[in-house]
């Protein structure tokens, strides 16, 4: 069954389609947005392309589109300006123009870099997100944030460029290795922590069972993905470009998490693994600064650990390196630290009471 979550942004409404085995109907869904015969590109990576690119291309051709495939190397290093330039130049060589559109088929890396390419190609063309990982389905494909990394930090170059459509097929999640499947739940757990405490039992029901790690194969993930998309949709609709502070709540665990990810070296930790560490640190600070009940913090920690997400830093990741990356974080405005905390499970807020000492102590506790 196909579920639709509307994103009611002023001037740019779009839909997120969530279902199982809906990939082969992608062309039909996209045909309502673009005239037949339109040229387009399907940007994917070396992991996802062999699994799903031909299904999407066949579906587009069936509806009269002329898709041109572009494949980038899988992994965080592809999230760079060089890759974006390579993608754009291939699009130019293939004859795409300002009347064309782009389809981003893959996880968060592909979605971010391909969305950024769409934002700057001929000063902006439409794009469709087809996320194939947990984290991209519940978070990064929705909301219009696109961008790439630099050696100085994560997502420092980018643009707001809302997709025309998002197609989230939960069947694609079954092909994920266990580690990649689990890391996406850091974002789901984050959503429960900041906005929806009643979702915790649903997450607990999706936890992998130690004796049967393949149990997720039979789980219906559509309601869980749909619920997370609805949370992201509500926040993005209220604060599309982070001007009121509401969208900043989505950064819970990300301030320190992004710095950990960058300091460790992109690819050493998966995104969700780094965010798990950031959430653990944010829980510590929330307990000491905002009075978060210990029982609430422990419940979030238990969820992270149930999905085998890390709680301690590797010895090779230096606290000084993390602090260095934090100093360049976009969430530190004019020298002030704006840090997302929890008052209780499901209730987050942006605090200016967090000091660098609080952060340094929380990072030190991550060292175990």
C-alpha positions as CSV (number, residue, x, y, z in Angstrom):
1,X,0.0,0.0,0.0
2,X,1.3,3.5,-1.0
3,X,1.4,6.1,1.8
4,X,1.7,9.8,1.0
5,X,3.1,12.5,3.3
6,X,2.6,16.0,2.0
7,X,5.3,18.6,2.5
8,X,3.3,21.9,2.5
9,X,6.0,24.4,1.9
10,X,4.8,27.8,0.7
11,X,5.5,28.1,-3.0
12,X,7.0,24.6,-3.2
13,X,4.7,21.8,-2.0
14,X,5.7,18.3,-2.8
15,X,4.9,14.7,-1.7
16,X,6.9,11.9,-0.1
17,X,5.7,8.5,-1.3
18,X,6.4,5.7,1.2
19,X,5.7,2.0,0.4
20,X,7.1,-1.4,-0.3
21,X,8.1,-2.5,-3.8
22,X,7.1,0.9,-5.4
23,X,10.4,1.5,-7.2
24,X,9.2,0.0,-10.5
25,X,6.5,2.6,-10.6
26,X,8.9,5.6,-10.2
27,X,8.4,6.7,-13.8
28,X,4.6,6.8,-13.4
29,X,5.0,8.9,-10.2
30,X,7.4,11.3,-11.9
31,X,5.4,11.6,-15.1
32,X,2.9,13.8,-13.2
33,X,5.6,16.4,-12.8
34,X,7.5,16.5,-16.1
35,X,6.4,16.3,-19.8
36,X,7.1,13.1,-21.6
37,X,10.3,13.1,-23.6
38,X,12.1,15.1,-21.0
39,X,15.8,14.3,-20.7
40,X,17.0,13.4,-17.3
41,X,19.9,11.8,-15.4
42,X,19.8,9.1,-12.8
43,X,22.7,9.7,-10.4
44,X,23.6,6.7,-8.3
45,X,26.7,5.0,-6.8
46,X,28.7,1.8,-7.3
47,X,26.8,0.0,-4.5
48,X,23.2,1.0,-5.3
49,X,23.5,1.2,-9.1
50,X,23.8,-2.5,-9.8
51,X,20.8,-3.2,-7.6
52,X,18.2,-0.7,-8.6
53,X,19.4,1.7,-11.3
54,X,18.0,-0.4,-14.2
55,X,14.6,-0.7,-12.5
56,X,14.4,3.1,-12.3
57,X,15.7,3.6,-15.8
58,X,13.3,1.1,-17.3
59,X,10.4,2.8,-15.4
60,X,11.4,6.2,-16.7
61,X,11.8,4.9,-20.3
62,X,8.4,3.3,-20.1
63,X,6.9,6.7,-19.4
64,X,8.7,8.3,-22.4
65,X,11.6,9.9,-20.5
66,X,15.2,9.8,-21.8
67,X,17.4,8.9,-18.8
68,X,21.2,9.2,-18.7
69,X,22.9,7.2,-15.9
70,X,25.7,8.7,-13.9
71,X,27.5,6.5,-11.3
72,X,29.8,7.9,-8.6
73,X,32.1,5.9,-6.3
74,X,30.2,4.7,-3.1
75,X,31.2,6.3,0.1
76,X,31.6,9.6,2.0
77,X,34.7,10.8,0.0
78,X,32.4,11.3,-3.1
79,X,30.6,14.0,-1.2
80,X,32.9,16.6,-2.6
81,X,33.0,19.6,-4.9
82,X,35.1,17.6,-7.4
83,X,32.4,14.9,-7.6
84,X,29.6,17.5,-8.1
85,X,31.7,19.1,-10.9
86,X,32.2,15.7,-12.5
87,X,28.4,15.0,-12.4
88,X,27.5,18.4,-13.8
89,X,30.0,18.1,-16.7
90,X,28.7,14.7,-17.6
91,X,25.2,16.2,-17.6
92,X,26.4,18.9,-20.0
93,X,28.1,16.4,-22.3
94,X,24.9,14.3,-22.3
95,X,23.0,17.2,-23.6
96,X,20.9,18.0,-20.5
97,X,19.8,21.6,-20.1
98,X,17.6,23.8,-17.9
99,X,14.5,21.8,-19.0
100,X,15.9,18.5,-17.8
101,X,15.6,17.0,-14.3
102,X,17.8,14.8,-12.1
103,X,16.9,11.7,-10.1
104,X,19.1,11.0,-7.0
105,X,19.1,7.2,-6.4
106,X,21.0,6.1,-3.3
107,X,21.7,7.0,0.3
108,X,22.5,10.3,2.0
109,X,25.8,10.9,0.1
110,X,24.2,10.5,-3.3
111,X,21.1,12.5,-2.2
112,X,23.2,15.4,-0.9
113,X,25.7,15.6,-3.7
114,X,23.2,15.0,-6.5
115,X,20.7,17.5,-5.0
116,X,23.5,20.1,-4.9
117,X,24.3,19.4,-8.5
118,X,20.7,19.9,-9.4
119,X,20.7,23.2,-7.4
120,X,23.6,24.7,-9.4
121,X,23.2,23.0,-12.8
122,X,22.0,25.8,-15.2
123,X,21.2,27.7,-11.9
124,X,18.9,25.1,-10.8
125,X,16.8,22.2,-12.2
126,X,14.2,20.0,-10.5
127,X,15.3,16.8,-8.8
128,X,13.6,13.7,-7.4
129,X,15.0,11.9,-4.4
130,X,14.8,8.1,-4.3
131,X,16.5,7.2,-1.0
132,X,17.7,3.7,-0.4
133,X,19.0,3.7,3.1
134,X,17.2,4.2,6.5
135,X,18.9,7.5,7.2
136,X,18.1,8.9,3.8
137,X,14.5,7.7,3.8
138,X,13.6,9.1,7.3
139,X,15.8,12.2,7.2
140,X,18.2,13.5,4.5
141,X,16.0,13.1,1.5
142,X,13.3,15.4,3.0
143,X,13.8,19.1,3.6
144,X,15.9,20.4,0.8
145,X,19.3,20.5,2.4
146,X,21.9,19.6,-0.2
147,X,25.7,19.9,0.0
148,X,29.2,18.5,0.2
149,X,32.0,18.3,2.7
150,X,35.4,20.0,2.8
151,X,38.5,19.1,4.8
152,X,37.4,21.7,7.3
153,X,34.1,20.1,8.1
154,X,30.9,18.4,7.1
155,X,28.2,20.0,4.9
156,X,29.9,23.4,4.9
157,X,29.2,24.0,1.1
158,X,25.6,23.6,-0.1
159,X,22.2,25.0,-0.9
160,X,18.6,24.7,0.1
161,X,17.0,23.0,-3.0
162,X,13.7,21.2,-2.3
163,X,13.0,18.1,-4.3
164,X,10.0,17.9,-6.6
165,X,9.2,14.4,-5.2
166,X,10.6,11.8,-2.8
167,X,10.0,8.1,-3.4
168,X,10.9,5.9,-0.4
169,X,10.7,2.2,-1.1
170,X,11.3,0.3,2.1
171,X,12.1,-2.9,0.1
172,X,15.4,-1.4,-0.7
173,X,16.4,-1.4,3.0
174,X,16.4,-5.2,2.9
175,X,19.6,-5.2,0.8
176,X,21.5,-3.1,3.3
177,X,24.3,-4.8,5.3
178,X,23.5,-5.0,9.0
179,X,25.8,-2.2,10.0
180,X,24.3,0.3,7.4
181,X,20.8,-0.7,8.4
182,X,21.5,-0.1,12.1
183,X,23.2,3.2,11.7
184,X,20.1,4.7,10.1
185,X,18.2,4.2,13.4
186,X,20.3,6.9,15.0
187,X,18.1,9.4,13.1
188,X,14.9,7.6,14.0
189,X,15.9,7.5,17.7
190,X,16.7,11.2,17.4
191,X,13.2,12.0,16.1
192,X,11.6,10.2,19.0
193,X,13.9,12.0,21.4
194,X,13.1,15.5,20.2
195,X,9.5,15.2,19.1
196,X,7.7,11.9,19.5
197,X,8.2,9.9,22.7
198,X,5.3,7.6,21.8
199,X,7.3,6.3,18.8
200,X,9.7,4.6,21.2
201,X,7.7,1.3,21.4
202,X,7.7,1.2,17.5
203,X,11.5,1.5,17.5
204,X,11.8,-1.1,20.2
205,X,9.7,-3.5,18.1
206,X,12.1,-3.0,15.1
207,X,15.2,-3.8,17.2
208,X,17.4,-6.6,15.8
209,X,17.2,-9.8,17.7
210,X,20.6,-11.2,18.7
211,X,19.6,-14.7,17.7
212,X,18.1,-13.7,14.4
213,X,19.7,-10.6,12.8
214,X,17.7,-11.2,9.6
215,X,14.4,-10.7,11.5
216,X,14.1,-7.2,9.9
217,X,13.5,-9.0,6.5
218,X,9.9,-9.7,7.6
219,X,9.2,-6.4,9.4
220,X,6.9,-3.9,7.9
221,X,8.9,-0.7,8.1
222,X,6.5,1.4,6.1
223,X,4.6,2.8,9.2
224,X,7.9,3.7,11.0
225,X,9.4,5.4,7.9
226,X,6.1,7.3,7.3
227,X,6.0,8.5,10.9
228,X,9.5,9.8,10.8
229,X,8.9,11.5,7.5
230,X,5.8,13.2,9.0
231,X,8.0,14.5,11.9
232,X,10.6,15.9,9.5
233,X,7.9,17.4,7.3
234,X,6.2,19.2,10.2
235,X,9.5,20.7,11.4
236,X,10.7,21.7,7.8
237,X,7.3,23.2,7.0
238,X,7.5,25.4,10.1
239,X,11.1,26.5,9.6
240,X,12.3,25.7,6.0
241,X,15.7,27.6,6.2
242,X,16.4,27.5,10.0
243,X,15.2,31.1,10.6
244,X,13.0,30.6,13.6
245,X,15.0,27.9,15.4
246,X,12.5,25.1,15.1
247,X,14.5,23.2,12.4
248,X,17.6,23.5,14.6
249,X,16.0,20.8,16.8
250,X,16.9,18.3,14.2
251,X,20.5,18.9,15.1
252,X,20.2,17.1,18.4
253,X,23.3,14.9,18.7
254,X,24.7,16.4,15.4
255,X,26.8,19.2,16.8
256,X,29.3,16.9,18.4
257,X,28.4,14.0,16.1
258,X,29.5,15.9,12.9
259,X,32.7,16.9,14.6
260,X,33.4,13.3,15.6
261,X,32.7,12.1,12.1
262,X,35.1,14.7,10.6
263,X,37.8,14.2,13.2
264,X,37.8,10.4,12.8
265,X,38.2,10.9,9.0
266,X,35.3,10.5,6.7
267,X,34.4,6.9,6.2
268,X,36.0,5.7,9.5
269,X,32.5,6.0,11.1
270,X,29.2,5.8,9.4
271,X,27.1,8.9,9.8
272,X,24.7,7.3,12.2
273,X,27.5,5.9,14.3
274,X,29.0,9.3,14.7
275,X,25.5,10.8,15.5
276,X,25.0,8.0,18.1
277,X,28.2,9.3,19.9
278,X,26.8,12.9,19.6
279,X,23.5,11.8,21.1
280,X,25.2,10.2,24.0
281,X,27.1,13.4,24.7
282,X,24.0,15.5,24.2
283,X,22.1,13.3,26.7
284,X,24.9,13.9,29.3
285,X,24.7,17.6,28.8
286,X,20.9,17.6,28.9
287,X,21.0,15.8,32.2
288,X,23.4,18.3,33.8
289,X,22.1,21.5,32.2
290,X,18.4,21.0,31.4
291,X,17.4,18.5,34.1
292,X,16.6,15.6,31.7
293,X,15.5,12.7,33.9
294,X,18.0,10.0,34.1
295,X,15.4,7.4,33.2
296,X,14.6,9.2,29.9
297,X,18.3,9.4,29.1
298,X,18.8,5.7,29.8
299,X,15.9,4.8,27.6
300,X,17.4,6.6,24.6
301,X,20.8,5.1,25.4
302,X,19.2,1.6,25.5
303,X,17.7,2.1,22.0
304,X,21.1,3.2,20.6
305,X,22.8,0.1,22.1
306,X,20.0,-2.2,20.9
307,X,21.0,-1.2,17.3
308,X,24.7,-1.8,18.1
309,X,25.5,1.9,17.8
310,X,28.7,3.0,19.6
311,X,28.8,4.7,23.0
312,X,32.6,5.2,23.3
313,X,35.2,6.9,21.1
314,X,38.0,5.0,19.5
315,X,41.3,6.0,21.1
316,X,42.6,7.3,17.8
317,X,40.0,10.1,17.8
318,X,41.5,13.0,19.7
319,X,39.3,15.3,21.7
320,X,41.4,18.3,20.6
321,X,40.5,17.4,17.0
322,X,36.8,17.3,17.8
323,X,36.9,20.7,19.5
324,X,38.8,22.1,16.5
325,X,36.0,21.0,14.1
326,X,33.4,22.3,16.5
327,X,34.8,25.8,16.3
328,X,33.8,25.8,12.6
329,X,30.3,24.4,13.1
330,X,27.5,26.4,11.5
331,X,25.5,26.0,14.7
332,X,28.0,28.2,16.6
333,X,26.8,31.7,15.7
334,X,29.0,34.8,16.4
335,X,31.0,32.8,19.0
336,X,27.8,31.7,20.9
337,X,27.1,28.1,21.4
338,X,23.6,27.1,20.4
339,X,23.1,23.5,21.5
340,X,20.0,21.3,21.3
341,X,19.0,19.8,24.6
342,X,16.2,17.7,26.0
343,X,14.0,18.7,28.9
344,X,12.3,15.3,28.8
345,X,11.9,12.5,26.2
346,X,10.1,14.1,23.3
347,X,10.7,17.7,24.2
348,X,13.8,19.4,22.8
349,X,14.9,23.1,22.8
350,X,17.8,25.2,21.7
351,X,19.9,26.4,24.7
352,X,22.6,29.1,24.9
353,X,23.5,27.9,28.4
354,X,25.9,25.2,27.2
355,X,29.6,26.2,27.7
356,X,32.6,24.8,26.0
357,X,33.5,23.2,29.4
358,X,30.2,21.2,29.3
359,X,31.1,20.0,25.7
360,X,34.7,19.1,26.6
361,X,33.5,17.1,29.6
362,X,30.9,15.3,27.6
363,X,33.5,14.4,24.9
364,X,35.9,13.2,27.6
365,X,33.1,10.9,28.9
366,X,32.8,9.5,25.4
367,X,36.3,8.1,25.9
368,X,34.9,5.7,28.4
